[in-house]
Amino acid sequence: MTAVNHQFRLAARPVGLPKPSDWELTEEPVGEPGDGEVLVRIEYIGLEPAMRGWMNEGRSYIPPVGIGEVMRAFAAGEVVASNYEGLSVGDHVRGLLGVQEYAVADGNAVQKADTELAPLETYLGTLGLPGMTAYFGLIDIGRPVEGETVVVSGAGGATGGVVGQIAKLKGCRVVGIAGGVEKCEYVTELGFDAAVDYKSEDVMKALAEQCPDGIDVYFDNVGGEILDAALALLTRNARVVICGAISQYNATNGVRGPSNYLSLLINHASMTGFVFSDYLDRIPEALTALGGWVASGELSTREDIAEGFENFPDTLLRLFRGENTGKLVLKVAAD
């Protein structure tokens, strides 16, 4: 092909919030797929809080993005050339394709998206990494039981919103923690029993009021003071699921860990961290469950769509300013 592929590459390791100089916008000819590969024209790029961690050098659950490399990201688009038997031109797929307009990928490394079931962008949210993260974290680690109280932080985001809805499907009382009136209204629209606004309420006091019998399952997406507040209200044998800590990702003075961890000892509770890649062999299970709930209308989806590939650096910052509701997605070509 003679088309040009624009890409955002990591130019420097960010200190605090990523700034424009941490990125380099480059261009190169669109590649041709080799044997067993496909060429994908990317339509949507999913923006994840985890992307901030991927920029840091050091030991983690996945190697950091190298300086000069295309920024890692899950994306979805249309196959425009294929040398892979299982995919044809015109099929829609999603995978770890990067922040670029075109990607050459191994056919085994992408998954076909059924756009008759849901819009393509939903395969980056409820039917993508956030939804499957919510499913495995809650079902496998949280192990909710009917009648229990489940509390979810970051409840207005892509993962938290799905966690709360699944917990309701399991017969639990669900309380969401979110920032601002609009997000709390969205949380209640999803079917949560109550919402706590950390921007205007005393979180500890509000949680105590909403969870008079304590917290059986706490699904944490934010860390910091909110994690400490939830730990203070655990029931005996409670389960704490550590999915993320967005309040700490851009800290420049060190990450604040839980100071109230002795609650785990007192209450015979557990606190377990996990990442999506722990469950790669069970992706079909999650997709079957999530897809079924979406098809039946039992699981709502919401994508917060920004437009314009060139707006990637600033759009990513919306995650850390708490400006997105639902899954934040960048539409590559603006209307």
C-alpha positions in Angstrom: 0.0 0.0 0.0 1.1 3.6 -0.5 -0.9 5.0 2.4 0.9 6.6 5.3 0.7 5.2 8.8 0.8 7.8 11.7 2.0 6.6 15.1 2.5 7.9 18.6 5.8 6.7 20.0 7.1 7.1 23.5 9.8 9.7 23.5 10.6 9.9 27.2 9.7 8.3 30.5 7.0 10.6 32.1 7.5 12.1 35.5 4.0 12.7 36.9 1.4 13.3 34.3 2.6 12.6 30.7 3.3 15.8 28.9 3.5 16.6 25.1 7.3 16.2 25.0 6.9 12.6 26.2 5.5 11.7 22.8 6.7 11.7 19.2 4.2 11.7 16.3 5.8 9.8 13.5 4.8 8.4 10.1 5.9 5.6 7.9 4.5 3.7 4.9 1.7 1.2 5.7 3.2 -2.3 6.0 2.2 -5.4 4.1 1.1 -8.5 6.0 3.3 -11.6 5.8 2.3 -15.2 6.0 -0.3 -15.7 8.7 -0.7 -12.0 9.2 -3.3 -9.4 8.6 -3.3 -5.6 8.0 -5.8 -3.8 10.2 -7.0 -0.2 9.6 -7.6 1.0 13.1 -10.9 2.7 13.8 -10.9 2.9 17.6 -8.2 3.0 20.3 -9.0 2.0 23.9 -7.5 4.2 26.6 -6.7 2.4 29.8 -5.3 3.7 33.2 -2.8 0.8 32.9 -1.1 2.6 30.0 0.5 5.0 32.5 2.2 2.1 34.2 3.4 0.6 30.9 5.4 3.8 30.3 7.5 3.4 33.5 10.8 1.6 33.5 11.2 -1.2 36.0 9.9 -4.6 37.0 6.1 -5.1 36.4 3.7 -7.7 35.1 4.6 -6.7 31.5 7.8 -5.2 30.0 7.6 -1.4 29.7 7.1 0.3 26.4 10.6 1.0 25.0 11.7 4.5 24.2 11.0 5.0 20.5 8.4 2.2 20.4 4.8 2.6 19.3 2.7 3.2 22.4 1.0 -0.1 23.5 -2.8 0.0 23.4 -5.8 -2.2 22.7 -7.5 -1.1 19.5 -10.1 -2.3 17.0 -10.6 -1.9 13.3 -11.2 -3.5 9.9 -9.0 -6.1 8.2 -7.9 -4.5 4.9 -5.5 -7.2 3.8 -5.2 -10.8 5.0 -2.7 -13.7 4.6 -4.4 -15.5 7.5 -6.9 -18.3 6.7 -9.2 -17.4 9.6 -9.8 -13.8 8.7 -11.0 -12.1 5.5 -10.9 -8.5 4.2 -13.8 -6.7 5.8 -13.8 -8.6 9.1 -13.6 -6.5 12.2 -11.0 -7.4 14.9 -9.5 -6.1 18.1 -6.2 -6.8 19.8 -3.1 -5.2 21.2 -2.5 -3.1 18.0 -0.9 0.1 19.4 -1.5 3.8 19.0 -1.3 4.0 15.2 -3.6 4.2 12.2 -2.6 0.8 10.7 -1.2 -2.3 12.3 0.2 -5.5 10.9 -0.6 -8.3 13.3 -0.4 -12.1 13.6 -3.8 -13.5 12.8 -3.7 -15.5 16.0 -3.1 -12.4 18.1 -6.4 -10.6 17.2 -9.9 -11.6 17.9 -12.9 -11.3 15.6 -15.6 -8.8 16.7 -19.2 -9.5 16.0 -20.6 -6.0 15.2 -24.1 -7.4 14.9 -24.0 -8.2 18.6 -22.5 -4.8 19.7 -20.8 -1.8 18.1 -17.1 -2.2 17.4 -16.1 0.3 20.2 -17.9 -1.9 22.7 -15.2 -4.6 22.1 -12.7 -2.2 23.7 -15.0 -1.8 26.8 -17.6 -4.1 28.1 -16.7 -6.8 25.7 -13.0 -6.1 25.9 -10.2 -5.7 28.4 -12.3 -3.7 31.0 -15.2 -6.1 30.9 -13.1 -9.2 31.1 -11.1 -7.7 33.9 -14.3 -7.0 35.8 -15.5 -10.5 35.2 -12.5 -12.4 36.3 -11.6 -10.1 39.2 -15.1 -10.2 40.7 -16.0 -13.8 39.9 -12.7 -15.5 40.7 -11.3 -13.3 43.4 -14.3 -11.5 44.8 -16.4 -14.6 44.8 -19.7 -12.7 45.5 -22.5 -14.5 47.3 -26.1 -13.6 47.0 -27.1 -11.1 49.8 -23.5 -9.8 50.3 -22.4 -6.2 50.1 -20.1 -5.3 47.3 -18.3 -1.9 47.1 -16.6 -0.7 43.9 -14.3 2.3 43.5 -13.9 3.9 40.2 -17.5 2.9 39.6 -18.1 5.4 36.9 -15.3 3.9 34.8 -15.2 1.1 32.3 -14.2 -1.7 34.7 -16.0 -0.5 37.8 -19.4 -0.1 36.0 -19.3 -3.7 34.8 -18.2 -5.0 38.2 -21.2 -3.4 39.8 -23.6 -4.7 37.2 -22.3 -8.3 37.5 -22.5 -8.1 41.3 -26.2 -7.1 41.0 -26.8 -10.1 38.6 -25.3 -12.2 41.4 -27.9 -10.9 43.9 -25.6 -8.6 45.9 -26.2 -5.1 47.4 -23.8 -2.9 45.4 -22.4 0.5 46.4 -20.3 2.5 43.9 -17.7 5.2 44.7 -17.4 7.8 42.0 -16.4 11.5 41.5 -19.0 14.1 40.9 -22.8 14.3 40.6 -22.9 13.2 37.0 -20.9 10.1 37.6 -22.9 9.1 40.6 -26.1 9.5 38.6 -24.7 7.3 36.0 -23.7 4.7 38.6 -27.3 4.6 39.9 -28.6 4.3 36.3 -26.5 1.1 36.0 -28.5 -0.4 38.9 -26.2 0.2 41.8 -28.1 0.4 45.1 -26.2 3.6 46.2 -23.4 5.9 45.0 -20.8 7.7 47.2 -19.4 10.9 45.8 -15.8 11.1 46.9 -15.5 14.7 45.8 -18.2 16.0 48.1 -18.7 13.4 50.8 -16.7 12.0 53.6 -16.0 8.6 52.1 -15.6 6.7 55.4 -18.8 8.2 56.8 -20.8 7.6 53.7 -19.6 4.0 53.3 -20.5 3.3 56.9 -24.0 4.6 56.3 -24.5 2.7 53.1 -22.9 -0.5 54.4 -24.3 -0.9 57.9 -23.3 -4.6 58.0 -19.9 -4.0 56.6 -18.2 -4.7 53.2 -18.0 -8.3 52.0 -16.3 -7.7 48.7 -14.3 -4.5 47.9 -13.2 -4.1 44.3 -10.5 -1.4 44.2 -9.6 0.6 41.1 -8.2 3.7 42.8 -6.0 3.0 45.9 -5.0 5.6 48.4 -7.3 7.1 51.0 -10.4 5.4 49.5 -8.8 1.9 49.8 -8.0 2.7 53.5 -11.6 3.7 54.1 -13.0 0.5 52.6 -10.5 -1.6 54.6 -11.9 -0.1 57.8 -15.3 -1.6 57.1 -14.5 -5.1 56.1 -16.6 -8.1 57.4 -15.1 -11.3 58.6 -13.6 -13.3 55.7 -14.1 -10.3 53.3 -12.3 -10.3 49.9 -10.5 -7.2 48.6 -9.7 -7.3 44.9 -6.8 -5.1 43.8 -7.4 -4.2 40.1 -5.8 -0.8 39.9 -4.7 2.4 41.8 -5.4 5.3 39.4 -5.0 7.8 42.2 -1.3 6.8 42.6 -0.2 6.3 39.0 1.2 9.9 38.5 2.5 10.3 42.0 6.0 11.9 42.1 6.6 11.4 45.9 6.1 7.6 46.0 3.1 5.5 46.0 0.9 5.6 49.0 0.2 2.0 50.2 -2.7 0.9 52.5 -2.1 2.1 56.1 -5.1 0.2 57.4 -3.9 -3.2 56.3 -4.2 -4.7 59.8 -8.0 -4.9 59.1 -7.1 -7.9 57.0 -5.7 -9.7 60.0 -8.5 -8.7 62.4 -11.2 -9.7 60.0 -9.5 -12.8 58.5 -9.9 -11.1 55.2 -7.8 -11.4 52.0 -6.4 -8.8 49.6 -5.4 -10.2 46.2 -4.0 -8.4 43.1 -4.4 -9.7 39.6 -4.1 -8.7 35.9 -6.1 -9.6 32.9 -3.3 -11.7 31.4 -3.7 -14.2 34.2 -6.8 -15.5 32.5 -5.9 -15.6 28.8 -6.9 -19.2 28.5 -10.4 -18.4 29.8 -11.2 -15.5 27.5 -14.0 -17.5 25.7 -15.7 -18.1 29.0 -15.8 -14.4 29.8 -16.9 -13.4 26.3 -19.7 -15.9 26.4 -21.0 -14.6 29.7 -20.6 -10.9 29.0 -21.9 -11.3 25.4 -25.0 -13.1 26.7 -25.7 -10.4 29.3 -25.3 -7.7 26.7 -27.6 -9.5 24.2 -30.3 -9.9 26.9 -30.1 -6.3 28.0 -28.9 -7.3 31.5 -25.6 -5.6 31.0 -25.4 -1.9 29.9 -22.5 -0.5 28.0 -21.3 3.0 27.6 -18.4 4.4 25.6 -17.1 7.9 26.0 -15.8 8.6 22.5 -13.3 11.3 21.7 -12.3 12.0 18.1 -9.1 12.6 16.2 -5.9 10.6 16.2 -3.8 13.7 16.8 -5.6 14.3 20.1 -4.3 11.1 21.7 -1.9 12.7 24.3 -4.6 15.1 25.7 -7.3 12.5 25.5 -5.3 10.1 27.6 -5.0 12.7 30.3 -8.8 12.7 30.7 -8.5 9.4 32.5 -6.3 10.9 35.2 -8.4 14.1 35.5 -11.5 11.9 36.0 -13.2 13.4 33.0 -14.5 10.2 31.4 -17.7 8.3 32.2 -17.7 4.7 31.0 -15.1 3.5 28.6 -12.8 6.2 27.1 -12.2 5.5 23.5 -10.4 7.5 20.8 -12.0 7.4 17.4 -9.1 7.6 15.0 -10.8 9.5 12.1 -12.8 12.5 13.3 -16.3 12.9 11.7 
